[in-house]
Amino acid sequence: MGELRPEFEQLEQRLRAQYNELAELAGSLAHEIKNPLSVIRMNMDLLAEDFQAVETPAERRGLAKIQTVQKQCSRLENLLRDFLKFARLRDLELLPGCLNEIVERVLDMFGPQMQDQGVDCVRYLDAALPSIKLDEQTLHSALLNLIKNSLEAMPSGGQLLVRTRMTRSGVALDLIDTGCGMDNQTAMLMFDAFYSTKNQGSGLGLPTAQKIIEAHGGRISVESELGRGTQFTIEFPQPARIR
């Protein structure tokens, strides 16, 4: 078995190089699509201005078609933005940091929305939580996606319980909502790229969040029940020398 190990390492290196090459190609293609799409969007906006004072049925039909193209342009722009975030994620510069602080910042951002939506946010953040290695910007983005997903599952209000705790090997974050929940198929596919149950969703928010968490050496799991809610659990390793 020892003689085969170098071959496996070489195969892994080749696969990683191919992945990086494809990611670079996909990112370049997305940029190339963005430029003509921006031109289309700009001209549709200008054309819509010319149709502001519609009078005839033909003009109203023309304006409706322009608005359809505008909506599809917006959808493609959002899809490209999310795809570029997904494709650009590489090795992160992980530095010692406090998970609680990032969680608090994200929750504070959603404070007004939670109040308007009737969502009660309960925080149990362990004050003795040890530091972990993290990249603040990307982890903030991942938590933003997850909490946004929880709030979208509670349009008529509910409760979001946010808890940090120590584990045997590091720290964990639980996000537990009392929303609509998911069936087994949705829970199994929700981290697949481009899978979405939302009409305007890109299907890249949760896969990007998972990719960010895995780049931190962590893992994310989900438990859900239709009509009762969903729990996301994120576990991070604690480096031995970080306190």
N, C-alpha and C positions, 0 to 999 in steps of 0.2 A: 504493500500500500504506500510505503514511503517513496518508492520510485515513481509512483503516479502523481504525487502531490505537485511537483513543478509543472506538469502538464495541465492540471486543474488551475493552477495559478495563472498560467499563460492564457488559458481559455477565458478565465475571469477578466484578465486585463484586456483581451481582445473585445469581449462583450461590452466592457465598460467604455472602451474607445469608440465602439460602434454606436453605443447609446449616446455618448457625448456628441458624436458627429451628427446623428439624427436630430438631437435636441437643437444643435446650432442651426441645422438646415430648416427645421420647423420654425424656429424663431425668426430666421431671415425671411422665410416665406410669409409669415404673419406680418412682418414689417412691410413687405412688398404689397400685401393686400390692403394694409391700412391706408397707404397713400392714395390709390384711386378711390377707395371708399370715402375718404375725407372729401375728395373732389365731388363725388356724387352727392354726398350729404349737403355740402355747401350749396350746390346748384339747386337741389331740391328745396332748401330753405329760401333761396332767392326766388324760385318759382312760386313757392307758397305765398310770398309777399305780393306777387303780381295777382294772385287770386283772392286777395283779402275781401274785395268788394264783389263777391259773386252775385249774379242776378239771374242767369238763365239756368235751366236744368243741366245743360251741357257743361257749364262752368262748375256747377256743384259736383258733377260726376268727376270732372277733371281734378278738382281740389281733393276729393275723396281718394283718388288714385295717388296723388302727390303725398297725402298723409300716410297712406299705406307704405309707400316707399320710404318715407322718413322713419316710420316705426321699425321697418326691417333694417334700415341702416343703423339705427340705435342698437338693435339686438345684435347685429354683427360686430359693432364697435365694442359692446360689452363682452361678447364672446372672445374677441381678439385680445382684449385687455386681460381677461382671466387666463387665457391660454398662455400669454407671454409671462405672466406670473408663475404659472405652472412649469413652463419650459425653462425659465431662467434659474430655477432653484438649483444651486450647486452646493458644494461643501461650504458650510457656514463657519464663521469665526465665533466659536462658543467661548463666552467669558463667564466667570462666576456672577450670579445675579439672584434676585429674589423673585420667586414665582408669585408670591402674594401681591407684590407691588404691581406686576403686570395685570393680574386678575382684577385688582381694584381699579386700575385705570380704564380697562375695557368696560367694566360694569358701570363706572361713573359716566362713560360716554353714552351708554344706553339708558341712563337714569330717566331723562325726560320721556323717552318713548315708553318705558315700562310704566311710568305714572299715567300717561295718557291711555295706555292699553289696558290698565288694570292688572298689571302683573306685580305680584309681591315677591321681591328678591330677598331671600334669606341667605346671609353669608356666615359660614363657619370656616374662617381662615385660621389655621394653626399658627399662632404667634411664634412658636418654637421651631417652625419649619426650617430645615437647613438649606443652605444655598445649593443651587445646581448650576451646571454650565448651560448657558442659553444665549441665543441671539435675540435681543429685545424686539427689534422691528418685525422679524418674521414670526416670532411666537405671538406677538401682539396681533398680527394679521390672522393667524390660525384661530386664536381664541375669539376674535371678532366674528369669524365665519361660523363657529360653533354656537355662540350665544345668539347670533342673528337667526340661525336655524331653529333654536329653541323658541325664540320669541315668535317666529312665523308660525310655529305649531300651536300658539296660544293667542289667536286673534281676538278672542273675547275675554281675555284675562286668565289668570291662574297663578301658579307659584313656580319660581325658579330657585332651586336650592343649589348654592355654590359652596363646595367644601374642599379644602385642602387638608391633606393628612400625610403622615409618615407611613412608609411601608418597610418591609424587611430590606429591600434593596435600594430604596430611594424615597421619592415623594409621589403623591398622586393628587389629581384634581378630578372631582366629580361634578358634573353638571346634570341636575335632575329636574326635569320639567313635568308639569301636569297637563301637557298638551294632548293633541289628537293621537299621538303615537303612530307606529308604522306596522305594516304587516311583515311577515318573515322575508318575503322576496325583496321588498324595498330596503330592509335592514341589511340584507346580504349584498345588494348592489349599490348602496348609497356612496361607497368610496370608489366606484368605478368611474373612470373619466368619461364625461359627457352624459352620464346617466342623471336624469332629473325628473321629478314629478311636478315641477312648476313650469307653467307656460313660458315664462320669460327667463327661466334659469339656464345658465351655461353648462351646468353639470360639472363644473370644475372647482367650485368653492370647497366642498368637503374633501375631494381628492388632494387638493393643494394643502389643506390643513393637515391631512394625514401625512403627506410627504414632508411637510415642515417638522411635524412631531417626530417622524422616523429619523430625520436628519439630526435631531437632538438626541438620538439614541433611545428615544421613547417609543411607546406604542399606544394606540387608541382602540378602545372596544366600545360596543354599543349594545344596550339591552332596551327593547321597546315592546309595548303592548298597545294594540289599537284601543283608543278611547281612554287610556289611563296615563300615557306619558312615555318619556324616553330618558334614558340615562347614558351619558357619555362618560367614560372613565379614561383619563390620560395618565400614564405612568412614566415617570422620568427616573433615570438612574442617578444616584448620588455618587460623584467621584469621591474616592476614599480620603483625599487630602483637602476637600472643601468643607468648611464649617460655616 
